[in-house]
Amino acid sequence: MQNVSILLVEDNPDHEALTMRALKKAHVLNDIIVAHDGAEALELLFGVEGASDRLPIPLPQLVLLDLKLPKVDGLEVLRRMRGDSRTRLIPVVVLTSSDEEADVVTSYRLGANSYVCKPVDFVQFMEATKQLGLYWLVLNEAPKRAKAAAGR
């Protein structure tokens, strides 16, 4: 499980499958790890305190984060990521079905790099996911410190 590049945090199996299909169709070849709730995402990023058998994954280049998650919501995942020097610079794209203004504002206030509402239409969803992969994994220039941390 080395060279993990994308962490997808998504609790809906249909949205997970659509996102994976869209990334594959867009020729995003990066490894993708899926966390099905916020607690699992935090375990993958930071490990489990006191459990040496559950080490964190290598830091991803990109996190696609749903907000409405069981156990720990997406806003808390984002808050903890931005509060830790190891994950502070990793781009986080909130990819959610919520178009609530409060969610948008809070996400940006907590340090989200982008906020994308999941399109209901399949073709639009595929195109949006393709554009996310192209921009954040190919065009975006991450700080050298974040690149080095992603390969830890």
N, C-alpha and C positions, 0 to 999 in steps of 0.2 A: 504494500500500500504506500509506495513512495511516489513522489511527483504528483500529489493530489493538487489539482488546480482550481476546482470549483466545489464549493459546499452549497448544496441545495437544501434549504430548510423548508419542508413542505409536508403538511399532515394529510392532505387530500390525495389519495392514490391516483385519481383521474388527472389531477393537475400535475402530479409528479410524472406520470407517464407521458402527458402532453409535452411537458418541458423537456424531458429526456429525448423524446422523438424530435422535437423542434431543434434542439441543439445538434443532434446527430444529422438531421436533414440539412442544417446550416454548416455542416462539416466542422463543427467544433469537436476537436479530437482530444481535448483535455480530459483527464480523469475526473469523474464526478462522484462525490460521496453524498449520500442523502441522509439527512437527519429528519425524523418524523415528528419531532416535537422540540420545543425550546430547550428542555433539559438535556436531550440527546445532543443537540448542537453544542451546548456548553461543554459537555463531556468530551466531544470530539475535538473541540478547540483547546480546552484547558486540562483535560484529563480528569480523573476522579480522585479527589483528595483522599490520600491514604490507601489507594488501590493501585499497586504497581503493575497489575495485569491489564489495566485499561489506560494506556498511554494516549496522549492526544495525537491526532493525525498531523502530518506535516502541514504547516499553515497554507491555506488556499490562496490563490491569486485573486479570487472573487467569491463573495458570498451572495447568493440569491435568497432573500429572506422573506417569508410570509409573515404577516403580523398576527393573524388569528390562529394561535397554536395552543395545543394542550400543554399542561404542566407549567411551562414558562412561556409567556407570550413573546412575540417578536421584538417588541419595544424593549423588553428587559434584556433580551439577547444582545440587541444593539447597544444598550446602555453598558453592559458588561464588556463588550468588545472594545468600545471606545474608552473605557476606564482602565484598560490593561495595555501596557506599552508594547506587548508582543502582537496585539491584534489591532491597535489603534489606527494604523495606516492602510489596512486591508480594505479595498473598495467593497461597500455593501450596497446592493441594489435591493430596495424593498419591492418585492414582486407580489402584489396582493390584490384581492378582489375588493378591498375597502377603498371607497372614494370619499370617505369622511374627511372633511377639512382638518379636523383635530388630529387625525392619524398622520396626515401629510405634514402638518406643522410640527408635530412632536417628533416624527421621524427625522426631519431635517434638523431640528433643534438638537437631537441626540447624535447627529453626525452621519446620517445616511448620505451617500453620494448621489443617489438617484431614487426616485419614487415612480413606479410604473404600476398602473392598474391593469390587471389581467383582462385583456379583451375577451368578451364572451364568444365572439366569432372565431372559429378554429384557424382560418387563414390569417386573420389579423394577429392571433396569438402566435402563430408560427413566425410571422414576419417580425413581430416585436421581439421575440426570443432570439431570432437570427441577428437583429440589430444590436441587442444587448451583448451577445457573444462577440460580434465583430468589434464593437466599440471598446468594451472593457478588457478584452483579451488580446486584441491586435493593435488598435489605434491608441488607446490610453497609455500614457507614460507614467508608470508608478515610480515613486521615490526609490532610489537604489537600496535604501534600508529595508523597505517593504519587500523588494525582490529577494534580497538576501535572507530575510526572515522566512519567506515562503519556501525556500529550499533547505531549511534547517535540518 
